[in-house]
């Protein structure tokens, strides 16, 4: 399975976590079952995707759990990068995508920054509003520029 589809699936799980925080471990276990909806490409896709490889499972698990475990640090960076915005004003879809992308940028050594940003923008275009892609790109770009200035 390609990483774009795994990212979409991780986004769906993280977004659902906003509404039900108690069941994340059972959600992950369920997601690894063969025909789970988290891994369907779209609502009309009823094809079987086959079993996830161990690498796919590891990438998915690390993306979901890593994002959740580092939310406080990630949110601090998002908050610092906002101009004329507050965290409360960010749509939950956009915030979820920003958190996931920043997890990849900060903690995933095998994902180039440009790939993480591009994938986040594409997720924003697919699941967010007409403005989500540019908003996500702007926030992530600011965070990355600030990090480069700080030498981190």
C-alpha positions, -999 to 999 in steps of 0.1 A, spaced: 0 0 0 13 34 -8 21 60 19 -4 85 7 -32 61 14 -17 53 48 -15 90 56 -52 94 46 -61 65 68 -40 79 97 -57 113 92 -91 96 94 -81 79 126 -66 110 142 -97 131 132 -120 105 148 -99 107 179 -110 143 183 -145 130 191 -137 97 209 -104 96 228 -111 64 247 -108 39 219 -76 46 201 -59 12 207 -90 -7 196 -93 16 165 -57 8 156 -62 -30 160 -94 -28 140 -76 -7 113 -52 -35 107 -79 -59 98 -82 -67 61 -112 -47 49 -113 -18 73 -128 14 61 -98 34 73 -79 21 43 -106 25 17 -96 51 -9 -130 67 -10 -166 61 -1 -173 42 -33 -143 20 -31 -155 -15 -20 -124 -33 -32 -103 -54 -9 -70 -39 -2 -53 -71 11 -32 -73 42 -10 -45 53 27 -52 53 46 -49 85 63 -17 72 28 -3 64 16 -11 99 46 4 115 44 36 95 6 39 103 11 32 140 40 56 143 22 83 125 -10 80 146 6 74 180 36 97 174 12 126 165 -9 119 196 21 116 219 37 148 207 6 170 204 16 194 231 49 202 214 34 203 180 5 226 191 30 250 206 48 253 173 15 258 154 5 285 179 37 304 175 34 304 138 -2 318 137 -7 354 127 -41 369 136 -54 335 144 -59 314 175 -58 276 178 -96 276 184 -103 291 150 -84 264 131 -108 239 116 -104 204 131 -96 190 97 -68 215 92 -55 211 127 -54 174 125 -35 176 92 -11 202 106 -4 180 136 3 149 115 26 168 91 45 184 119 50 150 135 65 138 102 87 169 99 100 168 134 102 131 142 103 110 110 138 108 97 128 90 65 103 116 53 118 147 36 102 180 48 90 188 13 72 155 10 55 160 44 44 195 34 31 184 0 12 154 14 -4 177 41 -15 202 14 -30 174 -7 -49 161 24 -61 196 30 -74 198 -6 -91 165 -3 -107 167 31 -108 204 40 -122 236 25 -111 254 -6 -86 274 15 -72 245 35 -43 236 12 -29 272 12 -35 276 49 -17 244 57 11 252 34 15 287 50 16 274 85 39 245 78 62 268 58 64 293 87 72 266 112 100 252 89 114 286 83 114 294 120 132 261 127 158 269 101 165 303 117 169 287 151 192 260 137 171 231 149 
